[in-house]
Amino acid sequence: MVAKTAFARRKDGGDDVRTAALEDLEWRDGVALGASADAEPDAALWTAWAPPGDGSRAAVAIPSLKKHTATFASTVGKRFRSVRDDLRARLALAPGFDPVFYTDDGGHHKFLPAFFETLRALLDGGRDVSLVIRTFGSDGPAVAEAVGAWAAGNHPTIAAPKEAVDWVRPERVFRGRYDADGRYALLPEAGGPALDEAAAVTLLETPRSAAVVQDHYDWWASHGERASAGKPFWITRGSDDCHHLFFDDHIKNGDEKSIVAARARESPDAAFAPLDGPTTRQLHGICLVRVPTLLPLRDENW
């Protein structure tokens, strides 16, 4: 997590930081790699969407640094040890609560409390919010179970919404899949007919509803992680019935690759078509929100 926001640059000021060896790098504030924990860590962190203008990049994006991420705070990133320890402390969870909220070690929050606080604030504020849990993995049902436990008043720290919500019902768990022609559909895990893209969007936009979608990782990977092949969200031009907001910590500020796929149509009766990378990137702050995980960990109201 810290290695995603710790930025390094070339000592010689060169632009090609991704090919630099460790000895050619320093943190973006000029502090040496491997500096002691006494060095102020936040000066080298970067959480903004726009890249810094000094040529620095995240440690995870620099191969010579990325190979050290497993031991980051003990080796090249020793100066960030206090940040790591603070985040661990914020995630600590005492025993005695619903098991769904715990990591495998039984001592930490499995899900960011800020996630539940966001849902509570939206629902209690009277918003007709719909929740769609998206994943390339198999953890969607576990998130749904946690959302249900929170809504029932069982979360250790975040209050349930004032009005009860029935989130998530078994019939609203899906696999999202592209076919060979790039058409997208939802396949119900409980069985039954597939929903074409238009029907899928209608269902997902139902006010105060929730659903789980396991997205099509193999399609995305086999298409070079292009924006048009990622986890889709939808825009109907000229309509203000529903505004999609997609939160993800892996959204990249680049034109070639994207984990999310913006798909737009000109009217409710028209077909959806994918937007290209540059157009998708311009939607950040409008429909897309990259989540620097460190920030909602530090502030539940982020």
C-alpha positions in Angstrom: 0.0 0.0 0.0 2.7 2.5 1.0 4.8 1.6 -2.1 1.9 2.8 -4.3 2.2 6.3 -2.9 6.0 6.5 -2.2 7.5 8.2 -5.3 11.1 8.0 -6.4 13.1 9.8 -9.1 16.4 9.6 -10.9 19.3 11.3 -9.2 20.5 12.8 -12.5 17.1 14.2 -13.3 16.5 11.9 -16.2 13.0 11.0 -17.4 13.4 7.3 -17.8 12.9 6.4 -14.2 11.5 2.9 -14.9 14.8 1.6 -16.2 16.9 3.0 -13.4 18.9 0.8 -11.0 18.6 1.3 -7.3 21.8 3.2 -7.0 20.5 5.7 -9.6 17.4 6.5 -7.6 16.3 8.7 -4.7 13.0 9.6 -3.1 11.2 12.5 -4.8 12.2 14.9 -2.0 15.9 14.1 -2.6 16.3 11.7 0.4 18.4 8.6 -0.3 16.8 5.2 -0.6 17.1 3.2 2.6 17.3 6.4 4.7 16.4 5.9 8.3 13.0 6.2 9.8 13.9 9.6 11.0 13.4 11.1 7.6 10.0 12.8 7.3 8.0 10.2 5.2 5.1 12.3 3.9 7.4 14.6 1.9 8.0 11.7 -0.6 4.3 10.5 -0.8 2.1 11.5 -3.7 -1.6 10.9 -3.7 -2.9 13.3 -6.3 -4.3 12.2 -9.7 -2.0 14.3 -11.8 1.6 13.0 -11.8 4.2 15.1 -10.1 6.2 17.3 -12.5 9.6 16.1 -11.3 9.7 12.9 -13.3 9.2 10.7 -10.2 7.0 7.6 -10.2 5.5 5.3 -7.6 7.8 2.6 -6.2 5.5 -0.1 -7.6 6.0 1.3 -11.1 9.8 1.1 -11.0 11.0 -2.4 -11.5 14.2 -2.1 -9.4 12.0 -0.9 -6.5 9.0 -3.1 -7.1 11.0 -6.2 -6.3 11.4 -5.0 -2.8 7.7 -4.3 -2.0 7.3 -7.4 0.2 10.0 -6.0 2.6 9.6 -2.3 1.6 9.4 -0.7 5.1 12.4 -2.7 6.3 14.7 -2.2 3.3 14.6 0.6 0.7 11.6 2.2 2.3 12.7 2.3 6.0 11.7 5.9 6.2 8.1 4.9 5.7 8.0 2.4 8.6 6.0 4.9 10.7 3.4 5.3 8.0 3.0 1.5 7.7 2.8 1.1 11.5 0.2 3.9 11.7 -2.0 2.3 9.1 -1.7 -1.1 10.8 -2.8 0.5 14.0 -5.8 2.1 12.3 -6.9 -1.3 10.9 -6.5 -3.1 14.3 -9.8 -4.7 15.4 -10.5 -6.0 18.9 -12.0 -9.5 19.2 -15.7 -10.1 19.8 -17.4 -8.8 16.6 -19.0 -10.5 13.6 -16.3 -12.7 12.0 -17.1 -11.3 8.5 -15.3 -8.1 9.4 -11.9 -9.7 10.2 -8.9 -10.5 8.2 -7.5 -14.0 8.3 -5.3 -13.2 11.3 -8.4 -12.3 13.3 -7.0 -9.0 14.4 -7.7 -6.4 11.7 -10.5 -4.9 9.6 -10.9 -6.8 6.4 -12.7 -3.8 4.8 -12.0 -0.1 5.1 -14.4 1.4 7.7 -14.5 4.4 5.3 -16.4 2.2 2.8 -19.2 1.7 5.2 -19.2 5.3 6.4 -19.6 6.4 2.8 -22.6 4.2 2.4 -24.1 5.4 5.7 -23.7 9.0 4.8 -25.3 8.6 1.4 -28.3 6.6 2.6 -28.9 8.8 5.7 -28.6 11.8 3.4 -31.6 10.6 1.5 -29.7 9.8 -1.7 -31.2 7.2 -4.1 -27.8 5.4 -4.1 -27.2 2.0 -5.7 -24.2 -0.1 -4.8 -22.4 -2.4 -7.3 -19.5 -4.4 -5.8 -17.0 -5.1 -8.5 -14.1 -7.5 -8.5 -11.9 -9.5 -10.8 -11.5 -12.1 -8.1 -13.9 -14.2 -6.0 -14.3 -11.9 -3.0 -17.5 -10.2 -4.1 -19.9 -12.4 -2.0 -17.7 -11.9 1.1 -18.0 -8.1 0.6 -21.8 -8.5 0.1 -22.0 -10.5 3.4 -20.1 -7.7 5.2 -22.4 -5.1 3.8 -25.4 -7.0 5.0 -23.9 -7.4 8.4 -23.2 -3.6 8.6 -26.8 -2.8 7.4 -28.0 -5.1 10.2 -26.1 -3.0 12.8 -23.2 -5.4 13.4 -20.3 -3.3 12.3 -17.7 -2.7 15.1 -17.4 1.1 14.5 -19.8 2.3 11.8 -23.5 2.8 12.5 -26.1 1.1 10.3 -28.2 3.3 8.1 -31.3 4.8 9.8 -33.6 3.1 7.3 -33.0 -0.6 6.7 -31.8 -1.8 3.3 -32.0 -5.3 2.0 -28.4 -5.6 0.6 -27.4 -8.0 -1.2 -30.0 -10.6 -2.2 -28.7 -13.9 -3.8 -30.4 -13.3 -7.1 -28.3 -10.1 -7.5 -24.9 -11.8 -7.7 -23.6 -12.0 -11.2 -20.7 -12.8 -13.5 -20.0 -10.0 -16.0 -18.8 -11.4 -19.3 -17.8 -10.1 -22.8 -18.5 -12.3 -25.7 -16.2 -12.7 -28.7 -17.7 -9.6 -30.3 -17.1 -7.4 -27.2 -20.8 -7.4 -26.2 -21.2 -7.4 -22.4 -23.8 -9.3 -20.4 -24.6 -10.3 -16.8 -24.9 -14.0 -16.0 -26.8 -14.7 -12.7 -24.8 -17.0 -10.3 -28.1 -18.4 -9.1 -29.0 -19.5 -12.6 -31.5 -18.1 -15.1 -31.2 -16.2 -18.4 -28.4 -13.8 -19.0 -29.1 -10.0 -19.0 -27.9 -8.1 -22.1 -26.1 -4.9 -21.5 -29.2 -2.6 -21.6 -31.1 -4.9 -19.2 -28.0 -5.1 -16.9 -27.7 -1.4 -16.6 -31.4 -1.0 -15.9 -31.1 -3.5 -13.0 -27.9 -2.1 -11.6 -29.4 1.4 -11.6 -32.4 0.4 -9.5 -32.5 3.0 -6.6 -31.3 1.8 -3.2 -30.3 -1.6 -4.6 -27.1 -3.5 -4.4 -25.5 -6.2 -6.6 -22.2 -8.1 -6.9 -20.4 -8.4 -10.2 -17.4 -10.6 -10.8 -15.8 -9.0 -13.9 -14.1 -10.6 -16.8 -10.4 -10.7 -15.9 -9.4 -13.1 -18.7 -10.9 -10.8 -21.4 -9.1 -7.7 -19.9 -5.8 -9.5 -19.6 -6.0 -11.0 -23.1 -6.7 -7.6 -24.6 -3.6 -5.9 -23.2 -5.4 -4.4 -20.2 -6.9 -1.8 -22.6 -9.5 0.6 -21.3 -12.2 -0.9 -23.6 -11.8 -4.3 -22.0 -11.9 -3.5 -18.3 -14.7 -3.4 -15.7 -17.4 -1.5 -17.5 -19.4 1.5 -16.2 -22.1 3.2 -18.3 -23.0 6.6 -19.5 -26.2 7.5 -21.2 -25.7 10.9 -22.9 -28.4 13.5 -22.2 -29.8 11.6 -19.3 -29.5 12.6 -15.6 -31.5 9.6 -14.3 -28.4 8.0 -12.8 -24.8 9.1 -12.4 -22.2 6.4 -12.2 -19.2 6.8 -9.8 -16.5 4.1 -10.0 -14.1 3.9 -7.1 -10.9 1.8 -7.5 -7.4 2.0 -6.2 -5.9 0.7 -9.5 -7.2 3.3 -11.9 -4.2 4.6 -13.8 -3.6 8.1 -15.3 -2.6 6.8 -18.7 -4.1 6.3 -22.1 -2.9 2.8 -22.9 -4.2 0.7 -20.0 -7.1 1.0 -17.6 -8.9 -1.4 -15.2 -12.2 0.4 -16.0 -14.1 0.6 -19.3 -16.3 3.6 -20.0 -19.1 2.6 -22.2 -21.5 5.2 -23.6 -24.7 5.4 -25.6 -26.4 8.4 -27.2 -29.9 7.5 -25.9 -31.6 4.9 -23.7 -32.6 3.0 -27.0 -29.1 3.0 -28.5 -26.3 0.4 -28.1 -23.3 1.0 -25.8 -19.9 1.5 -27.3 -16.5 1.6 -25.5 -14.7 4.9 -25.1 -11.0 5.1 -25.8 -8.2 5.5 -23.2 -7.8 9.3 -23.4 -11.5 9.9 -23.2 -11.8 7.5 -20.3 -9.0 9.2 -18.4 -10.8 12.6 -18.8 -13.7 11.2 -16.8 -11.6 11.1 -13.6 -13.3 13.3 -11.0 -16.6 13.0 -12.9 -17.3 9.3 -13.1 -14.0 7.8 -12.0 -12.3 8.2 -8.6 -8.9 6.6 -8.1 -8.6 5.7 -4.4 -5.2 6.2 -2.8 -5.9 3.7 -0.1 -3.8 5.5 2.4 -6.2 8.5 2.5 -9.5 6.8 3.5 -7.5 4.8 6.0 -6.3 8.0 7.6 -9.8 9.7 7.3 -13.0 7.7 7.4 -14.8 10.7 5.8 -12.5 10.9 2.8 
